[in-house]
């Protein structure tokens, strides 16, 4: 494969990695067209000249529309009733925070925390657009904008402040690790910087790794059909060898669980290859090394539980549409947004 082909493949891989997806039909269509134009333009430049890996640009993936499963089966409202709620209006969930709280992008252009218990929200920051890359824990939210990281406390009355600078065009995943911001870029390893300021530094022994969920990282290959070889805990140094099940390609793994493809089938397997099962439609990395989503289903690998969700009818075809953020699945329903908060599901 030529250098130009490798770069083009890497750009497509970066687009495939994007996690937060829009639910509103108008926003989805607009961003889908915009993303396609960006990727085509970037690939044209790549084909015209050979660039270094440090020049790769992480464009957002076009939102994905998937037909979900029909009614019946283990409906999420019946199996995990505590995890399902409806927000009025057209706010977009971005990430799970706790069993009752989710981070949302509100219609009025603000980043907010919505509490499903009180049915109230509190504003964290007013932004010109929804963040492309963000991370949240129980104390703060962090996002990238204008070549810097920005951090805001989740408590009421806090102020957003700038941290950085960070070369955001080379970042495809970010996370919070205590008082540190950590991020990864394609083939450039995992980096960290203190939230209160300081110089970026590469995390020890992380070269060639990509973040999954802190502290775990993996040697994710550029080719989306290839399999990684290991998952590494960057705090302890523990390394787990990945053993693909027979015929499985394109594995994406947490510490324990992976998804991949075998022909037209989706496969869930343990990272060590000791167990595997066909699960149609599931893809991507597991949330909290446990939950996979796809084709109108959520699969809990720890308990081997599958639940279904209906989503929202679109047009006259009866198709259904849903979107996902970090630990949240959501769809429009009536005058609001129906949300499944995976952080509300207790540990088995």
C-alpha positions in Angstrom: 0.0 0.0 0.0 1.4 3.5 -0.9 1.9 6.3 1.6 -1.1 8.1 0.0 -3.3 5.1 0.4 -2.3 4.7 4.0 -3.1 8.3 4.8 -6.4 8.0 3.1 -7.2 4.9 5.1 -6.2 6.7 8.3 -8.6 9.6 7.6 -11.4 7.2 7.0 -10.5 5.4 10.2 -10.6 8.7 12.2 -14.0 9.4 10.8 -15.2 6.0 11.8 -14.1 6.6 15.4 -16.3 9.6 16.2 -18.6 8.8 19.1 -21.1 11.6 19.6 -23.9 11.5 17.0 -26.8 13.8 16.4 -30.4 12.8 16.8 -32.3 15.7 15.2 -33.0 14.9 11.5 -32.2 18.4 10.2 -28.9 18.6 12.1 -28.0 15.1 11.0 -28.5 15.8 7.3 -26.6 19.0 7.4 -23.6 17.6 9.3 -23.6 14.5 7.2 -23.2 16.6 4.0 -20.6 18.8 5.7 -18.5 15.8 6.9 -18.5 14.3 3.4 -17.3 17.5 1.8 -14.5 17.8 4.4 -13.3 14.2 4.0 -13.4 14.5 0.1 -11.4 17.7 0.3 -8.8 16.3 2.7 -8.4 13.1 0.7 -7.8 15.2 -2.4 -4.9 17.0 -0.7 -3.5 13.7 0.6 -3.5 12.2 -2.9 -1.7 15.3 -4.2 1.2 15.2 -1.8 2.6 12.8 0.8 2.2 14.3 4.3 3.7 13.2 7.6 1.5 11.3 10.1 1.5 14.4 12.4 -0.5 16.3 9.7 -3.5 14.1 9.9 -6.7 15.9 10.6 -9.5 14.3 12.6 -12.8 15.3 10.9 -16.1 14.3 12.5 -17.9 11.2 11.2 -21.3 11.8 9.5 -24.1 10.8 11.8 -25.3 7.3 11.5 -29.0 6.4 10.9 -29.8 2.8 11.7 -33.1 0.9 11.5 -33.9 -0.4 15.0 -35.6 -3.6 16.0 -39.4 -3.7 16.1 -41.5 -4.0 19.2 -41.2 -7.1 21.4 -38.4 -8.8 23.2 -36.9 -7.3 26.3 -37.9 -3.7 26.0 -35.5 -1.4 27.8 -38.3 0.3 29.7 -39.2 -3.1 31.3 -35.7 -4.4 32.0 -34.0 -1.2 33.0 -36.8 1.3 33.9 -34.5 3.4 36.1 -32.3 4.2 33.0 -35.0 5.6 30.8 -36.5 9.1 30.8 -37.8 11.8 28.5 -36.5 15.4 28.2 -38.9 18.0 26.8 -37.7 20.1 23.8 -34.9 19.2 21.5 -31.8 19.2 23.7 -29.1 16.6 22.6 -27.6 14.3 25.2 -23.8 14.1 24.9 -22.6 11.9 27.8 -23.7 10.1 31.0 -22.6 11.6 34.2 -24.3 9.7 36.9 -27.4 7.5 37.4 -29.7 10.6 37.1 -27.6 13.2 35.3 -26.6 13.6 31.7 -24.6 16.2 29.9 -26.6 17.9 27.1 -26.3 20.5 24.3 -29.4 22.7 24.7 -31.4 24.3 21.9 -30.3 27.8 23.1 -26.6 27.0 22.5 -25.6 26.1 26.0 -23.8 23.1 27.6 -26.0 21.9 30.5 -26.4 19.2 33.1 -29.9 17.6 33.0 -31.1 15.8 36.2 -33.8 13.2 35.3 -34.8 13.0 39.0 -35.7 16.7 39.4 -36.4 17.3 35.7 -34.3 20.4 35.8 -31.1 21.5 34.1 -28.3 23.9 35.0 -26.1 25.8 32.6 -22.4 25.2 32.5 -21.3 27.4 29.6 -22.6 29.2 26.5 -20.8 28.0 23.3 -21.0 28.9 19.6 -21.4 25.3 18.7 -21.6 21.8 20.3 -18.2 20.5 21.3 -16.7 17.9 18.9 -14.6 16.3 21.5 -15.4 16.3 25.2 -15.0 14.3 28.5 -16.9 14.4 31.7 -16.6 13.0 35.2 -18.5 13.6 38.4 -16.9 17.0 39.0 -16.1 18.7 35.7 -16.5 18.7 31.9 -13.7 19.3 29.5 -13.9 20.1 25.8 -11.7 21.2 22.9 -12.2 24.5 21.1 -10.1 27.1 19.3 -6.9 25.1 19.8 -7.3 24.9 23.5 -9.0 22.7 26.1 -11.7 24.3 28.2 -12.8 23.0 31.6 -15.9 23.9 33.6 -17.1 22.6 37.0 -20.4 20.7 37.1 -21.5 22.6 40.2 -23.8 25.6 39.9 -22.1 29.0 39.6 -18.8 27.7 38.2 -16.9 29.4 35.4 -15.4 27.8 32.3 -11.6 28.4 31.9 -9.1 27.8 29.2 -6.3 25.2 29.5 -3.7 24.5 26.8 -3.0 25.1 24.0 -3.7 21.7 22.5 -3.4 20.9 18.8 -7.0 19.8 18.6 -6.9 18.9 14.9 -4.6 16.0 15.8 -6.8 14.7 18.7 -9.4 12.0 18.2 -10.1 11.0 21.9 -9.9 12.8 25.2 -10.6 11.8 28.8 -10.3 13.1 32.4 -7.8 11.3 34.7 -8.1 13.0 38.1 -6.4 16.4 37.7 -5.1 15.6 34.2 -6.5 15.9 30.7 -5.4 13.0 28.6 -5.8 12.6 24.9 -4.6 10.5 22.0 -3.9 11.1 18.3 -3.5 8.6 15.5 -0.2 6.8 15.8 1.1 9.5 18.2 0.4 7.8 21.5 -1.4 9.1 24.6 -0.6 12.5 26.1 -1.4 14.3 29.3 -1.5 17.8 30.8 -2.5 19.1 34.1 -5.9 20.8 34.1 -4.5 23.7 36.1 -1.8 24.2 33.4 1.6 23.0 32.4 3.3 21.4 29.4 1.9 18.4 27.5 3.9 15.2 28.0 3.5 11.7 26.5 2.2 9.1 28.9 5.0 6.5 29.5 5.0 3.5 27.2 2.0 4.8 25.2 3.6 5.4 21.9 1.5 3.8 19.1 -1.5 3.4 21.4 -5.0 4.9 21.3 -7.3 5.7 24.2 -10.3 3.4 24.8 -11.5 4.5 28.3 -8.9 5.8 30.7 -6.6 4.2 31.8 -7.0 1.6 29.0 -5.4 2.1 25.6 -5.0 -0.2 22.6 -2.7 -0.5 19.5 -5.7 0.2 17.2 -4.6 -0.4 13.6 -5.1 2.2 10.8 -6.8 -0.5 8.7 -10.3 -0.9 10.0 -10.3 -4.5 9.0 -7.2 -5.4 10.9 -7.1 -6.5 14.6 -5.2 -4.9 17.5 -2.8 -7.0 19.4 -3.0 -5.7 23.0 -4.9 -3.6 25.5 -2.7 -1.7 28.0 -3.5 -0.2 31.4 -1.4 3.0 31.3 -1.5 3.4 35.1 -0.4 -0.1 36.1 1.4 -1.3 32.9 -0.8 -4.4 32.8 -1.0 -5.7 29.3 -3.8 -8.0 27.9 -3.0 -9.9 24.7 -5.9 -9.8 22.2 -6.7 -13.1 20.6 -9.2 -12.8 17.7 -11.8 -15.6 17.4 -11.5 -17.6 14.2 -12.2 -15.5 11.1 -13.0 -12.3 13.1 -11.7 -9.0 11.7 -11.7 -5.3 12.8 -11.8 -6.0 16.5 -12.4 -3.0 18.8 -11.6 -3.9 22.4 -11.9 -2.8 25.9 -10.1 -4.5 28.7 -12.4 -7.5 28.6 -14.8 -7.3 25.7 -14.5 -6.7 21.9 -16.7 -6.5 18.8 -15.6 -7.4 15.3 -16.9 -8.8 12.0 -16.9 -12.3 10.6 -18.1 -12.0 7.1 -21.5 -10.3 7.4 -21.9 -11.2 11.0 -21.1 -9.0 14.1 -19.2 -10.9 16.8 -18.8 -10.2 20.5 -15.9 -11.9 22.1 -13.7 -11.7 25.1 -10.4 -10.0 24.5 -8.5 -13.2 25.3 -10.6 -15.2 22.7 -12.1 -17.5 25.3 -15.7 -16.8 24.4 -17.4 -15.4 21.3 -21.0 -15.1 20.0 -22.7 -13.7 16.9 -24.6 -10.6 17.8 -26.1 -8.9 14.7 -25.6 -5.1 14.3 -23.3 -4.5 17.3 -20.2 -2.5 16.7 -17.5 -0.3 18.3 -15.9 -0.1 21.7 -17.8 -1.1 24.8 -19.0 1.6 27.2 -17.5 0.9 30.6 -16.1 -2.3 29.2 -19.7 -3.7 29.3 -22.3 -2.2 27.0 -22.6 -2.5 23.2 -25.2 -0.8 21.0 -26.5 -1.5 17.5 -29.6 -2.3 15.4 -32.0 -1.1 18.1 -30.5 -3.2 20.8 -28.2 -2.8 23.8 -26.2 -5.8 24.8 -24.8 -6.0 28.4 -21.8 -8.4 28.0 -21.4 -8.9 31.7 -24.9 -10.3 32.3 -25.5 -11.5 28.7 -28.7 -9.4 28.7 -30.1 -7.9 25.4 -32.7 -5.2 25.6 -34.5 -3.4 22.7 -35.6 0.1 22.2 -38.0 1.5 19.6 -36.7 4.9 18.6 -38.7 7.3 16.6 -40.6 6.8 13.3 -39.3 8.7 10.4 -41.3 9.5 7.2 -43.7 7.0 5.8 -41.3 4.1 5.6 -41.7 3.2 9.2 -37.9 3.3 9.6 -36.6 4.3 13.1 -33.7 6.5 14.1 -31.5 6.7 17.1 -28.2 8.3 18.1 -25.6 7.8 20.8 -23.2 9.7 22.9 -20.9 8.4 25.7 -23.1 6.2 27.7 -26.4 7.6 26.3 -28.7 6.4 23.6 -31.5 8.7 22.5 -34.2 9.5 19.9 -36.9 12.0 19.3 -40.3 11.1 20.6 -43.3 13.4 20.5 -42.3 16.8 21.8 -39.2 15.6 23.5 -36.1 13.3 23.5 -36.3 9.8 24.9 -33.0 8.9 26.7 -31.4 5.7 27.9 -28.7 6.4 30.5 -26.4 3.5 30.8 -24.8 4.9 33.9 -28.1 4.2 35.7 -27.7 0.4 35.3 -26.1 -1.0 38.5 -23.1 -3.3 38.5 -24.1 -7.0 38.5 
